[in-house]
């Protein structure tokens, strides 16, 4: 053998016998970025279909720009549900025959953005299981849900977890295999909210119980990180041990082995100042019980982001989570009222067909009204936008009354569904029903009733209805009659406006100088408090019931499935339900407007008009005070709102300016006159 060849062979032999330097033996860090959208509610376009104009405060097409800007080579993108329902585009798609479409526009958009996984929200079930399954079949990314089971065989209806295996780049510039286990969860209350679609077909189990089970199973698969994507708000630290919580993020954060929580459902932004005083929550780092967490608002107004640093432990041969930072990025600057994120034009083009079809769908005429239907004052006085819903519900019930219920006095429950949102973002200042007298379109009907609820009736006593109203009255802050300082009338933080139920058929006043009897969840907080006064019912013969006679009387209460099965308001539970129609309240309302307006096919015009005049069956009780009170009420800042207040307000109102979110702020005189 030649000397040079011998030398080469010897060198190769020696090198082969010595251990090579492996990347697994080197210290390294890895930066993982998680991006989240949630509660899009089919606001795919940056467009307000109710006002028929572009809206820079909402839309996946705007969030897409933030996704592109924030994406790194070590990024995973998730959606947390409530995607398929909640805007006219969602309703338009649900109205189509299943054979008329294959890929839902939500997935036309999301597939192009490269989502890694998705979770189901409670509103995914609003249109039924068949629609849901057809829709998500168009997703080119996996869906996970660990707590919804097939009622027939107790098998998971959806894949409980997914392991995303990726090649990520570490701090040494080396590509490293990295496995992320993902668990999906939805509130078990779907069995209440969509009872008509799910009973006998689905069983929903406790989110925390299922999370514990699958965290353990994923750890056995040697994943490097576990992400829980839960369609859930934070919840209460005092109730983390209770089963079947609707909002369970704090409880989920106490499960060992969880590396990140992607949240939603409550339409809030986390981290934010709103959560500053909750035990175990760090809003600077964005952690709950030291677990990184994020929640990106609603309708595409924010992008959620969690950055987590992992250190490679050479001895244990695994990645260990170190520091993290959670953030939520807005698409719109509330201070300057300027857009931050431009719309993705390519994404707009992908869903342009469905967008234009939705606009046409909303323009169908349904009737004529003789007066404006606005919700600008719906939290201050009896309101036409609430009244018309109550009227439509009552008219349907009277036409379809079962014989065995015919003798009961009938009352109808409705609430303002668009009355300033949650007064938490600039976009909320546009969340009002705003339609002038004249022709009404399908757009107006959908604006009056946003949700895919169905009509339900239950039997309740007068005493239960009084407590029902007492809970509704928590909508108002207690007014201090001795203070001359500005006092906000509306309790925005602890009571949702869609829970401000008005009961048409009863007459009553609300005394806002008294403390609230219940909190926003209808939990008793003061058994001595009473805000509802002068409660009465007048029957068809003109006889008026009050006091004990009224308390003991049984009523037929018309409401919706969300309320009837919610087990929240007094008398509203499954045991007291006596009638279920399956008829969507929104369609019922639209049909009522059509019937009242009497469309004439021959002339192509309407022969009558919808009469909607608030009967003022409820009012705030006038306040007697020695001190000059400064009570503040906010509503939309628009010419329509200004004109409506001038013509229809039952209380003297003086505009004092704009608040920090762009709402018009008024001083309202509630004094006895």
FIVO-624511 format. One record per atom (N, C-alpha, C): residue in one letter; x negated, y negated, z. Coordinates in steps of 0.2 Angstrom, whole numbers, plus 5000, padded with zeros to 4 digits. Atoms other than C-alpha are relative to their C-alpha. Example, Ala and Ser with C-alpha at 12.3 -4.5 7.8 and 13.67 -1.06 7.14 Angstrom:
A499650065000 A493850225039 A499649945000 S500450064999 S493250055036 S500449955003 
// end
This chain:
X499650065000 X500050005000 X499649945000 X500450065000 X499449834996 X500049965006 X500050044993 X498849725011 X500649955001 X499550054999 X500049585007 X500750035001 X499449974999 X501549695006 X500150035006 X500049974993 X501049785022 X500149955005 X499950064995 X500949615031 X500749985000 X499350025001 X502649565024 X500550055004 X499649954997 X503449735030 X499949995007 X500150004993 X502649715047 X500349945003 X499650064997 X503349535049 X500750015000 X499349985000 X505049595044 X500250045006 X499949964995 X504949735056 X500049975007 X500050044993 X504449625071 X500649965001 X499450054999 X505749495067 X500750045002 X499449974998 X507149625067 X500050035007 X499949974994 X506649695083 X500149955006 X500050054995 X506649525092 X500849974999 X499350025000 X508449455097 X500049934996 X499950065004 X509049315085 X500449955005 X499650054996 X509749155092 X500749994998 X499350005002 X511649165092 X500349945002 X499750064998 X512749025093 X500450015006 X499749984994 X513649115107 X499649995006 X500450014995 X512149095117 X499749935001 X500250085000 X511948905115 X500649975004 X499550044997 X512848785126 X500349954995 X499750045005 X514148685116 X500749975003 X499350024999 X515748585117 X500450004994 X499650005006 X517248585106 X500649965002 X499450054999 X518548445105 X500650034996 X499449985003 X520248515101 X500649945000 X499550055000 X521648395096 X500750034998 X499449975001 X523448435097 X500549944998 X499550055002 X524748325087 X500750035001 X499349974999 X526648335091 X500549954997 X499450045002 X528248265083 X500550045004 X499549974997 X529848295092 X500649965000 X499350035000 X531748255092 X500049954994 X500050035006 X531548195074 X500849984998 X499350005001 X533448225072 X500249984993 X499950015007 X533348225053 X499949934998 X500350065002 X532648055053 X499450004996 X500549995004 X531548105039 X499749944996 X500150065004 X531647945029 X500049945006 X500050064996 X531247775037 X500649964998 X499450035003 X533047725034 X500650015005 X499450004995 X534647685044 X500650014995 X499549995005 X536047765034 X500749965002 X499450044998 X537347675045 X500049934998 X500050075003 X536747505040 X499849994993 X500249995007 X536147565023 X499449954998 X500650045001 X534447485024 X499450045003 X500649984997 X532647525028 X499949995007 X500150014993 X532147545046 X499350025002 X500749994999 X530347525050 X499850035007 X500149974993 X530547595068 X500150075001 X499849924999 X531047775064 X499750034993 X500149965006 X530647915052 X499350044999 X500649965001 X529448055048 X499549984995 X500450035005 X528847965033 X499549955002 X500550054997 X528047835044 X499550045005 X500549964995 X527347965057 X499550034996 X500549965005 X526548055042 X499449964999 X500650045000 X525347905041 X499650005006 X500449994994 X524847925059 X499750065000 X500349935000 X524648105057 X499350004996 X500650005005 X523448075042 X499449965004 X500650044997 X522447945052 X499750045006 X500249974994 X522348055068 X499750074999 X500249935001 X521948215060 X499250015000 X500749995000 X520148285063 X500050084998 X500149935002 X519348455058 X500250055005 X499749964994 X519948525075 X500749995002 X499350024998 X521748485074 X500550054999 X499449965001 X523348575076 X500649965000 X499450055000 X525048495072 X500650045001 X499449964998 X526648555080 X500749955000 X499350044999 X528548505080 X500450035005 X499749974994 X529548525095 X500850005000 X499349985001 X531348545088 X500449935001 X499550055002 X532948445087 X499849964994 X500250025007 X532448425069 X500650004995 X499549995006 X533948485059 X500749965001 X499450044999 X535348375067 X499949945003 X500150064997 X535648205072 X500049934996 X499950055005 X535748095056 X500450024995 X499649985006 X536848085041 X499750054995 X500349955005 X535548185031 X500150075003 X499949934997 X535748325044 X500750024998 X499349995001 X537648315042 X500150024993 X499949995007 X537548305023 X499850074998 X500349935002 X536448465022 X500550055003 X499549954997 X537648555034 X500750014997 X499350005003 X539148505024 X500050044993 X500149975007 X538448595008 X500150075001 X499949925000 X538848775003 X499350035001 X500749975000 X537348885008 X499750024994 X500349985007 X537148934990 X499749944996 X500250065004 X536848754985 X499349985002 X500750024998 X535148744993 X499650055003 X500449954998 X533648844997 X499549975006 X500550024995 X532348735006 X500349935003 X499850064996 X532948605019 X499549944999 X500550055001 X532248435016 X499549995006 X500550014995 X531448435033 X499450044999 X500649965002 X530348575027 X499749994994 X500350025005 X530048505011 X499549955002 X500450054997 X529248365021 X499450035004 X500549974995 X528448465035 X499550054997 X500549965004 X527648595023 X499549964997 X500550045003 X526748465014 X499549965005 X500550034995 X526048395030 X499650055004 X500449944998 X525348565035 X500150015008 X499849984993 X526248595052 X499750075001 X500349934998 X525448745061 X500550045004 X499549964996 X526948795072 X500649955002 X499450044998 X528748735077 X500350045005 X499649974995 X529848765091 X500849974999 X499350025001 X531748755092 X500349965006 X499750044995 X532748625101 X500750025000 X499349984998 X534448635108 X500549984994 X499650035005 X535248535093 X499950054993 X500149965005 X534548665081 X500650054999 X499549955000 X536048775086 X500749974998 X499450035001 X537348645082 X500450024994 X499649985006 X537848705065 X500050084999 X500049925001 X537748895069 X499450034999 X500649965001 X536549035068 X499850014993 X500149995007 X536749065050 X499649944996 X500350065003 X536348885045 X499350005003 X500750014997 X534848885057 X499550054997 X500449955003 X534149045050 X499849994993 X500150025007 X534348985032 X499549955000 X500450065000 X533548825036 X499250015002 X500749994998 X531948885046 X499750054995 X500449965005 X531649015032 X499649964995 X500450045005 X531048875022 X499449975003 X500650024997 X529648835034 X499450044999 X500649965001 X527948885029 X499550005006 X500450004993 X527348885047 X500450045005 X499649954995 X527849005061 X500449965005 X499650024995 X529248965073 X500050055006 X500149964994 X529149025091 X500649985005 X499650014994 X530449045105 X500050065004 X500149944996 X530249155120 X500650015005 X499449994996 X531949135129 X500750004997 X499449995003 X533249155117 X500050084997 X499949925001 X533849345115 X500650014996 X499449985003 X535049435104 X500450045005 X499649984995 X536549475115 X500250084999 X499849935002 X536849645106 X499450055003 X500549954999 X535149725109 X499449975005 X500450034996 X534249605121 X499349994997 X500650015003 X532849585109 X499949934998 X500150075002 X532049415105 X500349994993 X499850025006 X532949325092 X499549974995 X500550035003 X531449235087 X499350025003 X500749974997 X529549275089 X499949965006 X500150044994 X529149225107 X499449965000 X500750045000 X527349175103 X499750014993 X500549995005 X526049155090 X499349985002 X500750014999 X524249165090 X499749974994 X500350035005 X523449035079 X499250015000 X500749985000 X521649095074 X499749954995 X500350055004 X520648955067 X499250005001 X500850025000 X518748905063 X499949935002 X500150074998 X518348745073 X499349995000 X500750025000 X516748655073 X499849975007 X500250024994 X515848635089 X499549945000 X500450065000 X514648495095 X499350014997 X500649995003 X513148585087 X500150014992 X499850005007 X514048575070 X500150074998 X499949935002 X514348765070 X500750025000 X499449975000 X515948845065 X500150055005 X499849954995 X516748945079 X500750025000 X499349984999 X518249055080 X500349985006 X499650034995 X519548985091 X500750025000 X499349975000 X521249065096 X500449965005 X499650034996 X522648965102 X500750045000 X499449964999 X524149055109 X500649955001 X499450055000 X525848955107 X500650045003 X499449984998 X527448985117 X500549954999 X499550055002 X529048905112 X500650015005 X499450004996 X530548865124 X500549954999 X499450055001 X532248785124 X500450005006 X499650004994 X533448735138 X500550064999 X499549955000 X534548885142 X500749975000 X499350045001 X536048755142 X500350014993 X499749995006 X536248795124 X500650045000 X499449964999 X537448925130 X500649965002 X499450044998 X538548785136 X500149954994 X499950055005 X538248655123 X500250034993 X499849975007 X538548775108 X500350065001 X499649944998 X539648895116 X500450044994 X499649985005 X540748915101 X499650044995 X500449975005 X539248965090 X499650065003 X500549954997 X538249075103 X500350055004 X499749954996 X539449165114 X500150074997 X500049935002 X539249355112 X499550014995 X500549995005 X537849325100 X499349995003 X500750024998 X536449255110 X500050005008 X500150014993 X535849255128 X499349965001 X500650044999 X534649115134 X499850015007 X500249984993 X533549155149 X499649945002 X500450054997 X532549045161 X499449984996 X500650025003 X531148945153 X499450025004 X500649994996 X529948955167 X499850085001 X500049935000 X530249145169 X499650034994 X500349985006 X529849175151 X499349984999 X500750035001 X528349065151 X499550045004 X500549964996 X527549155165 X499850074997 X500149935003 X527749325156 X499549994994 X500450005006 X527049265140 X499349965001 X500750024999 X525549165147 X499650065002 X500449944998 X525049325155 X499850054994 X500149965006 X525249425139 X499549974995 X500550035004 X524249295129 X499350005002 X500750004997 X522849295141 X499750074999 X500249935002 X522749485138 X499750014993 X500250005007 X522449445120 X499449964999 X500750045000 X520849345124 X500149934996 X500050065004 X521549185117 X499649955004 X500550054997 X520449025120 X500449955004 X499550054997 X521948915125 X500750014999 X499349985001 X523748925128 X500449935000 X499650065000 X524948785123 X500850025000 X499349994999 X526748785129 X500449944996 X499750065003 X527848685117 X500850015002 X499449994997 X529448665127 X500549944998 X499550065001 X530948565122 X500449985006 X499950024993 X531048495139 X499849945002 X500250064997 X530948335149 X499650025006 X500449994994 X529948325165 X500350045006 X499649974994 X531248375178 X499849965007 X500150034993 X531148345197 X499550045004 X500549964997 X529648395207 X500350045006 X499749974995 X530848445221 X500450064998 X499649945002 X531748575211 X499650054995 X500449965005 X530348665202 X500150075001 X499949934999 X530848825210 X500750034998 X499349985002 X532648825204 X500050034993 X500049975007 X533048935189 X500549964996 X499550025005 X533848885173 X500049925000 X500050075001 X533248705173 X500049974993 X500050035007 X533648595158 X499349974999 X500750035001 X532048495161 X499550035005 X500549954996 X530648605167 X499349994999 X500750015002 X529048525162 X499550005006 X500450004994 X528448495180 X499950085003 X500049934998 X528848675184 X499550044996 X500449965004 X527948745169 X499349985001 X500650024999 X526448645173 X499750035006 X500349964994 X526248745189 X499850074999 X500249935002 X525948905179 X499350014999 X500749995001 X524148965180 X499950024993 X500249985007 X523348975163 X500249964994 X499750055005 X524248835154 X499549954998 X500550055002 X523048725144 X500349934998 X499750075002 X524348595137 X500750014999 X499350005000 X526148555137 X500249954995 X499750045005 X527048485122 X500749995001 X499350004997 X528748415128 X500449964995 X499550035004 X530348335121 X500650005003 X499349994998 X532248335123 X500249945003 X499850054997 X532348185134 X499949934997 X500150065004 X531848055120 X499649955004 X500550044996 X530547985132 X499350004997 X500750005002 X528747935129 X499650025006 X500549984994 X527448025140 X499350014997 X500050044994 X526247965146 X500349934999 X499850075000 X527047795150 X500249985007 X499950034994 X527447685164 X500650025004 X499449984998 X529147755166 X499950065005 X500149944995 X528347915175 X499549985005 X500650024995 X527147815186 X500150035007 X499949984992 X527947865203 X500250075001 X499849944999 X528148045201 X499450045002 X500549964997 X527148165212 X499750054995 X500449965005 X525748255202 X499949984993 X500050035007 X525948145187 X499449955000 X500650055001 X524348055181 X500249964993 X499850035007 X524947925167 X499449974997 X500750035003 X523147865164 X499750054996 X500349955004 X522548035158 X500650044996 X499549965003 X524248105154 X500150075002 X500049934997 X524348255165 X500550015004 X499549984995 X525648345175 X499750065004 X500449954996 X524848445189 X499350024997 X500650005003 X523248415180 X500050044993 X500049975007 X523848495164 X500249954995 X499950055005 X523748385149 X500750014997 X499350005003 X525548345142 X500149944996 X499850055005 X526348235129 X500750004998 X499350005002 X528048185124 X500149934995 X500050065005 X528348075108 X500649974998 X499450045001 X529947985110 X500550044996 X499549975004 X531348015097 X500049974993 X499950025007 X531747995078 X499449984996 X500650025004 X529947985073 X499749935002 X500350074998 X529547825083 X499350015003 X500749994998 X527947905090 X499750064998 X500449935001 X526648035087 X499650015007 X500349974994 X526048135102 X499350034999 X500649975001 X524248175104 X499650025007 X500449984995 X523248275116 X499350024998 X500749985002 X521348285115 X499750045006 X500249964994 X520548425126 X499250024998 X500749985001 X518648455128 X499950075003 X500149944997 X518148635130 X499250015000 X500749984999 X516448695136 X499950074999 X500249935001 X515648855130 X499650035006 X500349974995 X515248965145 X499650064998 X500449955003 X513749065140 X500050075004 X500049944996 X513749185155 X500750044999 X499449965001 X515649225153 X500250014993 X499850005007 X515649205134 X500749984999 X499350025001 X517249105134 X500049925001 X499950075000 X517848925132 X500449985006 X499650024994 X518348835148 X500249924999 X499750065001 X519448685147 X499749955005 X500350054996 X518648525154 X500549945000 X499650065000 X519248345152 X500549994995 X499550015005 X520748285142 X500349935000 X499650065000 X521748135137 X500650014995 X499349995004 X523548125131 X500249934998 X499850075002 X524247975121 X500650014996 X499450005005 X525847935111 X499949934996 X500250065005 X525547815096 X500749984997 X499450035003 X527047705091 X499949994992 X500050025007 X527447675072 X500249935000 X499750075000 X528147505077 X499749965006 X500250044994 X527447365088 X500649965003 X499450044997 X528847305100 X499849935002 X500250064998 X527847155105 X500149954994 X500050055006 X527547075088 X500650024995 X499449975004 X529047175080 X499750014993 X500349995006 X527847225066 X499950084999 X500249935001 X527647395058 X499350015000 X500749984999 X526047485062 X499950064995 X500249955004 X526247635051 X500549994993 X499650005006 X526747625032 X500350074998 X499749935003 X527847755024 X499650034995 X500449965005 X527047895015 X500450014994 X499650015007 X527647864997 X500150074997 X500049935003 X527248044992 X500650045004 X499549964996 X528348115006 X500749974999 X499450035002 X529747995002 X500250034993 X499849975006 X529748064984 X500250075001 X499849934999 X529848244990 X500750015002 X499349994997 X531548214999 X500449944997 X499650055003 X532148074987 X500750024998 X499349985002 X533548184980 X500550015006 X499650004994 X534248224997 X500249935003 X499950074998 X534048045002 X500549964996 X499550045004 X535047974988 X500750045000 X499449964999 X536348114990 X500349985007 X499750024994 X536548065008 X500349935000 X499750075001 X536847885004 X500750004996 X499449995004 X538147934991 X500650035005 X499549964996 X538948055004 X500349955005 X499850044995 X539047915017 X500549944997 X499650055003 X539947795005 X500750024998 X499349985002 X541547895002 X500549965005 X499550044997 X543047785007 X500450055004 X499649964995 X544047855022 X500649965002 X499450044998 X545247715026 X499949935001 X500050074999 X545547535031 X500249985007 X499850034993 X545547445048 X500249935000 X499850075000 X546347285053 X499649965004 X500450054996 X545047225065 X499350045001 X500749975000 X543147255068 X500050065005 X500149944996 X542647415076 X499250005002 X500750014998 X541047365086 X500050025007 X500149974993 X540247435102 X499649955004 X500450054997 X539447275107 X500149995007 X499850014993 X540447255123 X500350065003 X499749934997 X540847445126 X499850015007 X500249984994 X539947445142 X500349945005 X499850064996 X540847285148 X500850005001 X499350015001 X542647305143 X500350064996 X499649955004 X543947425135 X499849984993 X500350015007 X543247445117 X500350044995 X499749975006 X543947485100 X499750064997 X500449945003 X542547605095 X500150065004 X499849944996 X542947715110 X500750015000 X499249995000 X544847685109 X500250054994 X499849965006 X544947755091 X499850085001 X500249934999 X544047915096 X500550045005 X499549974995 X545247945111 X500650014997 X499350005003 X546747905100 X500050064995 X500049945004 X546148035087 X500050065003 X500049944996 X545848165100 X500750025002 X499349994997 X547548135108 X500550024994 X499649995005 X548448135091 X499950074997 X500149935002 X547648305086 X500350055005 X499749954994 X548148385103 X500750005000 X499250005000 X549948325102 X500350044994 X499749965006 X550148405084 X499850075001 X500249934999 X549248565090 X500150035007 X499949984993 X549948585108 X500350075001 X499749934998 X550148765114 X500649995004 X499450004996 X551848795121 X499950005007 X500150004993 X551248835138 X499749945003 X500350064997 X550348675140 X500449934998 X499650055002 X551748565133 X500249955005 X499750044994 X552348505150 X499549955003 X500550044996 X550748425156 X499949934997 X500250065002 X550348245155 X499350004997 X500649995004 X548948215142 X499649935001 X500550055001 X547348105144 X499550024996 X500549995005 X545948085132 X499449965002 X500650034997 X544148055137 X499549994994 X500550025005 X542847965126 X499549955003 X500550044998 X541247875128 X499649964995 X500450045005 X540147745119 X499450044998 X500649965002 X538947845109 X499449964997 X500550055002 X538047695102 X500149945003 X499950074996 X537847555115 X499349985002 X500750034998 X536047505115 X499550065002 X500549944999 X535247685115 X499950005008 X500250004993 X534247695131 X499749945003 X500350064999 X533647515131 X499350015002 X500749994999 X531847575130 X499649994995 X500450025006 X531247535113 X500349944996 X499750055005 X531547395100 X500550024996 X499549975005 X532447515089 X500750005004 X499449994996 X533747535103 X500549944999 X499650065001 X534347355100 X500450004994 X499649995006 X535047415083 X500550055001 X499649954999 X535947555091 X500749985003 X499350024998 X537747485091 X500450024994 X499550005005 X539247525081 X500249934997 X499950075002 X539447375070 X500450004993 X499750005006 X540847375057 X500649945000 X499550065000 X541947225051 X500750034998 X499349985002 X543847235047 X500050014992 X500049985007 X544247315030 X499950074999 X500149935002 X543747475021 X499550035004 X500549964996 X542947615031 X499850054995 X500249945004 X541847745023 X499850055005 X500349944996 X541147915029 X499549975005 X500650034996 X539647815035 X500349975007 X499850034994 X540747725047 X500350055005 X499749954996 X541647875053 X499450045004 X500649974997 X539947955057 X499749965005 X500350044996 X539347805065 X500449995007 X499650004994 X540847805077 X499950065004 X500149944996 X540447985082 X499450044997 X500749985003 X538648045080 X499950075001 X500249934998 X538748225087 X500450054997 X499649955003 X539348385080 X500350045006 X499649974995 X540448415095 X500650034998 X499449985002 X542048505095 X500549985005 X499550024995 X543748465103 X500250065005 X499849954995 X544148555119 X500549975005 X499550024995 X545548535132 X499950045007 X500049974993 X545448575151 X500649975004 X499550024995 X546648565165 X499649985007 X500350034994 X546148455180 X500549965004 X499550044995 X546948365195 X499849934999 X500250075000 X547048185197 X499449985005 X500650014995 X545848195212 X499350024996 X500649995004 X544548275200 X499949944995 X500150065005 X544848135187 X499849945003 X500350064996 X544548005200 X499250015001 X500749994999 X542848085204 X499650004993 X500350005007 X542548105185 X499849924999 X500150075001 X542747915184 X499549975005 X500550024995 X541747885200 X499350014997 X500749995003 X540247965191 X499949964994 X500150055006 X540547865175 X499849935003 X500150074997 X540547705186 X499249995002 X500850014999 X538647745190 X499749974995 X500350035006 X538347665173 X499849935003 X500150074998 X538347495183 X499650005006 X500350014993 X537147435196 X500449965005 X499650034995 X537847375212 X499849925000 X500150075000 X538047185212 X500049975007 X500150034993 X537447095228 X500449934999 X499650065000 X538846955231 X499749945003 X500350064996 X537646855242 X499449974996 X500650015003 X536246845229 X500149954994 X500050055006 X535946695217 X499550024995 X500549985005 X534546785208 X500350044994 X499749965005 X534846865191 X500050075001 X499949934999 X535547035192 X500350044994 X499849965006 X535647165178 X500750045002 X499449964998 X537447245177 X499950074998 X500049945003 X536947395167 X499450045003 X500549954998 X536047545175 X499750044995 X500349965006 X534947595160 X499650065003 X500549954998 X533747695170 X500250075002 X499749944996 X534847815179 X500750034997 X499449985003 X536347835168 X500049994993 X500050005007 X536547875150 X500749974998 X499450035002 X537847775141 X500550054997 X499649945002 X538547935133 X500450035005 X499649974994 X539047985150 X500449955004 X499550054997 X540047825153 X500750024997 X499349975003 X541747915150 X500549955002 X499350044999 X543347815148 X500550054999 X499449965000 X544947905152 X500649964998 X499450035003 X546347845140 X500650035003 X499449984997 X548047865148 X500049995008 X500050034993 X547447815166 X499849935000 X500250074999 X547347635172 X499650005006 X500550004994 X545947585184 X499649944999 X500550055000 X544747455189 X499350035003 X500749984997 X542847475193 X499749945004 X500350064995 X542147375208 X499350015000 X500749995001 X540347355204 X499649975006 X500350034994 X540047265221 X499950065005 X500049954996 X540247435229 X499450054998 X500549955002 X538847575230 X500350054996 X499849955004 X538947715218 X500150075004 X499949944997 X539747875224 X499650064998 X500449955003 X538747985212 X499449984996 X500550025004 X537147985203 X500150014993 X499849995007 X536947995184 X500150074998 X499849935001 X537048185185 X500650035004 X499449994996 X538648175195 X499950045007 X500149974994 X537848235211 X500249945005 X499750054994 X538648155227 X499449975003 X500550044997 X537548025234 X500249965006 X499750044995 X538747925245 X500750025001 X499349985000 X540348015251 X500549955003 X499550054998 X541047855258 X500149944995 X499950055006 X540847755242 X500650014996 X499549995005 X542247715231 X500049944995 X500050065005 X542147605215 X500650004996 X499450005004 X543747665206 X500649975005 X499450024996 X545247565212 X500649994996 X499450015004 X547047535207 X500150054995 X499949955004 X547047705199 X500850024999 X499349995001 X548747745191 X500150044993 X499849975007 X549647845177 X500749994999 X499350015001 X551247805169 X500350054995 X499849955005 X552247945161 X500549984995 X499650025006 X553347945146 X500649975002 X499450034998 X554847905156 X499949935004 X500250074997 X553947745163 X499950015007 X500150004993 X553747815180 X499250005001 X500750014998 X552047765188 X499850045006 X500349964994 X551047885199 X499449975002 X500650034996 X549747825212 X499950045006 X500149974993 X549047885228 X500050085000 X500049935000 X549248065233 X500450034995 X499749975005 X550548095220 X499650014994 X500550005006 X549248055207 X499550055001 X500649954998 X547848155216 X500250074999 X499749935000 X548948315216 X500250024993 X499749995007 X549548295198 X499550044996 X500449975005 X548848415185 X500149974993 X500050035006 X548348345169 X499650044994 X500349975006 X547848405151 X499549954998 X500550055002 X546148325148 X499750024994 X500349985007 X545548315130 X499349975000 X500750025000 X543648305128 X499750044995 X500449965004 X542248385119 X499750065003 X500349944997 X541348555121 X499449985004 X500650024997 X539748465127 X500249985007 X499850024993 X540748385142 X500450065003 X499549954997 X542048525145 X499650065003 X500349944997 X540748665148 X499349975003 X500650034997 X539348545155 X500050015008 X500049994993 X539848585173 X499749945004 X500350064997 X539348405178 X500549965003 X499550044998 X540848295179 X500550045004 X499449964996 X542248345192 X500550034995 X499549975005 X543448465183 X499850024994 X500249995007 X542348485168 X499550075001 X500449935000 X541848675168 X500450054996 X499749955004 X542248835159 X500650035003 X499449974996 X543448895172 X500749964999 X499450045001 X544648745168 X500249994993 X499950015008 X544548755149 X500750044999 X499349975002 X546348795142 X500150004993 X499950015007 X546148755124 X499349984996 X500650015004 X544648765111 X500250004993 X499850005007 X544948705094 X499550024995 X500549985005 X543248735085 X500049944995 X500050055004 X543648575076 X499549945002 X500550064998 X542248445075 X500349945001 X499750074998 X542748285084 X499949954994 X500250055005 X541848185070 X500550014994 X499649995006 X542848265056 X500749995002 X499350024997 X544448255067 X500149934999 X499950085000 X544148065068 X500149984993 X499950025007 X543848045050 X500650024997 X499449985003 X545348145045 X500649965003 X499550054997 X546348035058 X500149944996 X500150075004 X545747875049 X500450014993 X499749995007 X546247955032 X500850005001 X499349994999 X547948005039 X500449935001 X499750064999 X548347835046 X500049954995 X500050045005 X547747745031 X500450024994 X499649975005 X548747855019 X499749984993 X500350015007 X547647855003 X500550034995 X499649985006 X548647854987 X499650024994 X500449985005 X547847954974 X500249974993 X499850035007 X548947874960 X499749934999 X500350075001 X548347704964 X499249995002 X500750014998 X546647744971 X499949965006 X500050054994 X547047634986 X500350035006 X499749984994 X547547645004 X500749965001 X499350034999 X549447615008 X500149975007 X499950024994 X549147575026 X499449995004 X500650024996 X547947525040 X499950045006 X500049974994 X547247605055 X500049945005 X499950054995 X547847505070 X499650025007 X500449984995 X546547505084 X500049935005 X500050054996 X546947385098 X499950025007 X500149984993 X546147415115 X500649985005 X499550014996 X547447435128 X499849975007 X500350024994 X546347375142 X500250045006 X499749964994 X546847525153 X499450005005 X500550014995 X545147495162 X499749935000 X500350065000 X544247345167 X499550005007 X500450014994 X542847285179 X500549955005 X499650044995 X543647215195 X499749935001 X500350074999 X543447025197 X499750005006 X500450014994 X542146975210 X500249945003 X499950064996 X542546855224 X499349995003 X500650014997 X540946775230 X499949935001 X500150074998 X540446615239 X499449974996 X500650025004 X538746615230 X500150004993 X499950005008 X538646575211 X499650064998 X500449945002 X538146745204 X499749994993 X500450005007 X536946765189 X500050074998 X499949935002 X537546935182 X499850004992 X500349995007 X536546985166 X500350064996 X499849945004 X537247095152 X499649994993 X500450005006 X536247135136 X500450044994 X499649975005 X536947175119 X499549994993 X500450015007 X536347165100 X499949934999 X500150075002 X535647005095 X500149994992 X499850015007 X536546975078 X500649955000 X499450055001 X537846855071 X500650045001 X499449964999 X539146995071 X500150015007 X499949994993 X538847025089 X500249935003 X499850074997 X538946835093 X500749994998 X499350025002 X540546815083 X500550055004 X499549954996 X541346975091 X500149975007 X499950024993 X540946905108 X500449945001 X499650065000 X541646735104 X500850014999 X499349995002 X543346815098 X500350055005 X499749954997 X543546965109 X499850015007 X500349994993 X542546955126 X500649985005 X499550024995 X543746955141 X499749965005 X500350044994 X542446875152 X499649944996 X500450065003 X541546705149 X499350035000 X500749985001 X539846745142 X499549944997 X500450055002 X538346625140 X499350034998 X500749975002 X536746675130 X499549965003 X500650034996 X535146645140 X499450024996 X500649995003 X533946715128 X499950084997 X500149935002 X533146885122 X499650035005 X500449974995 X532447015133 X499450034996 X500649985003 X530747105130 X500150054994 X499949955005 X531547235118 X500449974994 X499650035006 X532447105107 X500850005001 X499350004999 X534147125115 X500249935002 X499750074998 X535246965117 X500250015007 X499950004993 X535346925135 X500649955002 X499550054998 X536946845142 X500150005007 X499850004994 X537546785158 X500850005000 X499349985001 X539246855161 X500449985007 X499650024994 X540546775173 X500550055002 X499549954998 X541446915182 X500449985006 X499750024994 X542146805196 X500850004999 X499250005000 X544046805200 X500249944998 X499850065003 X544946685190 X500849995001 
// end
